[in-house]
C-alpha cells in the first residue's frame, strides 16, 4: 500500500514540475512555445503522469 502511495506522490510531483515548465515556456503573446520539440516531450510525459495519478485515485 505504501509503495502505491509513494508512486502516486512521485507522479504527482513529476506532473507538477512538468506543468510549471510548460507554463514557463509558453509565450502568451504569440501563443507559441520557446522550444517546441521539448514542449512536445514535456506534454507527453505530463499527460502520462496525470493519467497515472488519476488511475491511482480512482482505484483507491
Protein Blocks (a to p, Z undefined) as FASTA:
>chain_A
ZZmmmmmmmmmmmmmmmmmmmmmmpcfklopafblmlmmmmmmmmmmmmmmmmmmmmmZZ
